[in-house]
Amino acid sequence: MVHALNEKIAPQIDCTACGNCCKSLMINVSNEEANDLSKHLNKSRKDFDEEYLEKSGDMMLMNTIPCTFLNDNKCTVYEHRFAGCREFPAMHLPHFNKRLFTTFIHYSRCPIIYNVVESLKDEFKAFTRKS
């Protein structure tokens, strides 16, 4: 049901009118993603890391919120964006029931999540009235 609602709702939302995810989320970065983006930006990996990343052990995060690569609510490195950016808001992914906590954390942040959850609530209300 979540996937069907997402397929209906997501195309109606213009993410560039919002940009809240890029303005407020901490972005995890993998080694491969850092390599790809540093190459795309013609920066050495060392310079890229120093300019854009915060490191803690094996974990790497973008070092600014909002994202450095957000300009006028658009991603300036869209084709090279990170996996977390590509999958957000994750309404299309399997196992929605295992992501309820993060879904509700982002409920007020993302119009897609908000509208999918509200539509889901309406669907359940209609279902319980029939029972």
MOVENPE-V170274 format. One line per field, one symbol per residue. ss: DSSP state (A for helix, B for strand, O for the rest). psi: psi as a letter, one per 40 degrees, with the letter a starting at -180 (. if undefined). Layout:
BEGIN
ss=???
psi=???
END
This chain:
BEGIN
ss=OAAAAAAAAAAAOOAAAOOAAAAAOOOBOOAAAAAAAAAAOOOOAAAAAAAABBBBOOBBBBOOOOOOOBBOOBBOOAAAOOAAAAAOOOOOOOOAAAOAAAAAAOOOOOAAAAAAAAAAAAAAAAAAAAO
psi=ddddddddddeehhdeecedddeeihhihiddddddddddefiidddddddeihihbehhiieihihdehhffihefdeeiiddddeheeeeiifdeefddddddededhdddddddddddddddddddd.
END
